Amino acid sequence: MAHFEVAGPENDGSLAYRLEDYLLSGSFLMQLNAFVTQHADKFEDLQGGEHEHEWHDIFLEYERMLNDRVEAFLKAEGVTAEQAVEACMRAKAAGQEDYKFFEYLAAAMDYEKFRTVMLDFKVGRRDVSKWWKCFTREA
């Protein structure tokens, strides 16, 4: 059964919080939902087999979409996408489990992470189709 992400972490003023808060927006979730609705069914879990060239083209499209989406945020913060994702990973490693949405940005920097995210959407382990539910703690 698909689950919906819960509302983001508590505001601690960190870069990780600011990025998570930025990504936890209705417009981003709607854009993400439209993208995965269009493309997730094209992906297969090949267990080491040859990947379709189309998958990499879709990854590049996703990368452009996310880069366009967060460019203003990163510029305002004066950091790179890698630095922002690293801050979120450190926060998550420190036990702050509410940091979840940054994984979508991380997937724009790594093809294998992207493919895993798309497969998660395809089989229902991720679902943002009812994006408005992501704003409540009752998911």
N, C-alpha and C positions, 0 to 999 in steps of 0.2 A: 504494500500500500504506500502510496506517495505521501510524503510529509511536507509540511510547509515550514520554512525557517521561522524562528521566533524573532521578536524585536531585538535590536542590537544591544551591545554592551553598555554598561554604565559609563557616563561621561567622566573620564579621568584627565581630559585635556591633552592626551597623547596624540601623536601622529596616527597611530593605529586607530584610535577612536574616531578621529576626524575623517580618515579614509572610509572606515566602516559606515559612518553616518552619511557620508557623501554617496556611497554606493547603495545605501538603504533608502532609495527614493522610488516613488511610484513610476516616474518616467524611465529610470534605468531598468526596473523590473519588467515594465511593459516592453521595452526594447529587447531585453534579454529573452523574454517569452516569445516574441515574434521571431527572433532569430532561431531559437531552438525548435520552435514549431515547424519552421521551414526546413531545418537541416538535420535534426537529431536522428530521424529515421534512416538516414543515408549511411550511418556508421554501423560497423559490425565489430564484434570482439573476435579477432582472428587468432589470438593466442600465438603470436609470433609470425603470422603469415604476412604476406605482402599487403601493404596499405594502398587503398585507391588514391590516385593522384588528386581526385576531386576533394578528398578529405583535407589535404594540405591547402588547397585553394580556399576551402571554407575556413580553415584556421587563419589564413592570411586576411580574409574578410573580417573575421572576429577580432583579430589583432587590430586592424584599422578602426573598427567600431569602438573598441575599448580605448584605444589611444585617443581617438577624437573625443570620447566621453570624458576622460579624466585629464586631458591636457591642461585645461585651465586650473584644475585642482592642484596638479603637480607643480605648475608654474607658480601659483600663488604660495605654495608651501616651500618652493625652492628645492625640491627633491626629485629624484628619478623614480620611475615606477618600481624598479628593483628595490630601492631604499624603502619605499612605502610598504611594499609587500613584506620585506624583511622585518620592518617594525611590527607588522601584524603577526608574523610568524613568531616573533619573540614574545609578543603578548599572549598568543595562544599557548606557546610552550611554557609560559609562566603560570598557566592555569586559568587564563581568561578565556573560557570555552565559548563565550558568546560571539567571538570574532569568526564569522563564517563567510560573509559576502566578499571579502577580499580574495577568496579563492577564484572568483571569476576574473579578477585582474591577473592573478598568477597564471591562470590558464592562457592568457593572451601572450605570455612570455615563454611558454613551453608547450610544444606540440603534444607530447604525451599526456601532460596534465589536461590539455584541452580535449583530447580524445576521450580521456576518462570522464571528464565532465559531460561531454556529449552522450556517452554511453549511459551515464547515470540518469540523464534526462530521458533517454530513450526507454529505459526499463522502469522508470518511475521512482528511482531513488532520490531524484531532485524534481521539484515542481514549483514553478512560479506562475502557473497559469491563473491562479487566483491571488495575484500579487498583493492585493489590498489586505489579505490575511497576514502578510508578513509584518504588518505594523502592530500586531497585537501579541501578547504573550500567550494567548489561548489559541495555539495553532492546531 
